[in-house]
Structures are given as structure tokens and as C-alpha cells.
Amino acid sequence: MQIPMPAPVRLYFQSEAYDDTLRIADCFTPDAVVTDERRTHQGLDAIRAWKAEAKAAAKYQVTPVSAEPEGERILVVGRVEGDFPGSPVMLRYMFDLEGDRISGLAISA
């Protein structure tokens, strides 16, 4: 089942599925901020490095299970399965959008 999501959010998860760390940064504004595992990554180079590091640390796949708008934001809940302790887990992806790009992403349990 396809879950309706804004284009930049859909592109983020498509890039995630294909391990495309270069394309994933194209989803973000130049000064975007990503917060994941209590670390903050700002700017496209930092976001590319964050995603490359995450993909190198563990093989995993994210499957969005729901997407809900919350004002100017969108909350996506994703099932993350892979070769890491505790797999699978459900994570919350809170996206801030600016036009056709993501300006912020906070990932939490």
C-alpha cells in the first residue's frame, strides 16, 4: 500500500531504499538540520556523511507505515529492520518542509 507523502519526503524514503546517499541530500535545503541518535548534522555535506555512516554501520531497510500532517510538518512512522540489536524498531521521522525541500528532520523512537 502506498502511503501519501509530500514529494520531498517520498524522495527521502526512496533514496533510503536504494542506499543513495548522494541523492538523499538532494531532498534537503542547503542549511537543513537532521537530528538522529542525539547528534545534529547541519548542511548537505554533513547530511551526506551522516547517511553514509549510518548505512556503513548496519544494513537496514525502512518501511513507512503511516504519514500524518502536523501543521507545517509531517510525521512519518517507519518500521526499521536490519542487522542491528533490537531489530525491528518503529521510529518517528518528523519532517519540516520548506517549499519542495526538507529543512529539518528529527528521528526518534
C-alpha positions as CSV (number, residue, x, y, z in Angstrom):
1,M,0.0,0.0,0.0
2,Q,1.3,3.4,-1.0
3,I,1.2,6.0,1.8
4,P,0.6,9.6,0.6
5,M,3.5,11.8,1.4
6,P,4.8,15.2,0.1
7,A,7.3,14.8,-2.8
8,P,10.5,15.5,-0.8
9,V,9.5,13.1,1.9
10,R,8.7,10.4,-0.6
11,L,12.1,11.0,-2.3
12,Y,13.8,10.7,1.0
13,F,12.4,7.2,1.6
14,Q,13.0,6.2,-2.0
15,S,16.7,7.3,-1.7
16,E,16.9,5.4,1.7
17,A,15.6,2.2,0.0
18,Y,18.3,2.4,-2.7
19,D,21.1,3.4,-0.4
20,D,21.6,6.5,-2.5
21,T,23.5,8.8,-0.1
22,L,24.1,11.4,-2.8
23,R,20.5,11.7,-3.9
24,I,19.2,11.7,-0.3
25,A,20.9,15.1,0.3
26,D,19.0,16.5,-2.7
27,C,15.9,16.2,-0.6
28,F,17.2,18.9,1.8
29,T,17.6,22.7,1.8
30,P,21.3,23.8,1.9
31,D,21.1,24.6,5.6
32,A,18.9,21.8,6.7
33,V,19.3,20.2,10.1
34,V,19.0,16.5,10.9
35,T,18.9,15.1,14.4
36,D,19.4,11.4,14.9
37,E,20.6,9.4,17.8
38,R,21.2,12.6,19.8
39,R,23.5,14.0,17.2
40,T,22.8,17.0,15.0
41,H,24.0,17.3,11.4
42,Q,23.7,20.6,9.5
43,G,24.2,21.3,5.9
44,L,24.3,19.0,2.8
45,D,27.8,17.7,3.4
46,A,27.1,16.8,7.0
47,I,23.8,15.1,6.0
48,R,25.5,13.0,3.3
49,A,28.2,12.0,5.8
50,W,25.6,11.1,8.4
51,K,23.7,8.9,6.0
52,A,26.8,7.2,4.6
53,E,27.9,6.5,8.2
54,A,24.5,5.0,9.1
55,K,24.5,2.8,6.1
56,A,28.0,1.6,6.7
57,A,27.3,0.8,10.4
58,A,24.3,-1.6,9.7
59,K,22.3,-2.9,6.8
60,Y,18.7,-1.8,7.3
61,Q,15.5,-1.1,5.5
62,V,12.9,1.5,6.4
63,T,9.2,0.9,5.5
64,P,6.9,3.8,6.2
65,V,3.7,2.6,7.9
66,S,1.9,6.0,8.4
67,A,2.2,9.6,7.5
68,E,0.3,12.4,9.2
69,P,0.5,16.2,8.7
70,E,1.1,18.2,11.9
71,G,0.7,21.8,10.9
72,E,3.7,22.7,8.6
73,R,5.3,19.4,9.5
74,I,4.7,15.8,8.6
75,L,5.2,12.8,10.9
76,V,6.1,9.5,9.3
77,V,6.3,6.4,11.4
78,G,8.6,3.8,9.9
79,R,9.4,0.2,10.6
80,V,13.2,-0.2,10.5
81,E,14.5,-3.8,10.1
82,G,18.1,-4.8,9.7
83,D,21.2,-6.4,11.2
84,F,21.3,-4.4,14.5
85,P,20.3,-5.2,18.0
86,G,16.6,-4.9,18.7
87,S,15.5,-5.1,15.1
88,P,12.8,-4.4,14.1
89,V,12.0,-1.0,15.6
90,M,9.4,1.6,15.0
91,L,10.9,5.1,14.5
92,R,9.3,8.6,14.2
93,Y,10.5,10.8,11.4
94,M,9.4,14.4,11.9
95,F,9.9,16.4,8.7
96,D,9.9,20.2,8.4
97,L,9.3,21.3,4.9
98,E,10.4,24.5,3.0
99,G,8.9,24.6,-0.5
100,D,9.9,21.4,-2.3
101,R,12.7,20.5,0.2
102,I,13.2,19.2,3.7
103,S,14.5,21.9,6.1
104,G,14.6,19.7,9.2
105,L,14.3,16.1,10.2
106,A,14.2,14.7,13.7
107,I,14.3,10.9,14.1
108,S,13.3,9.4,17.4
109,A,12.0,6.2,18.9
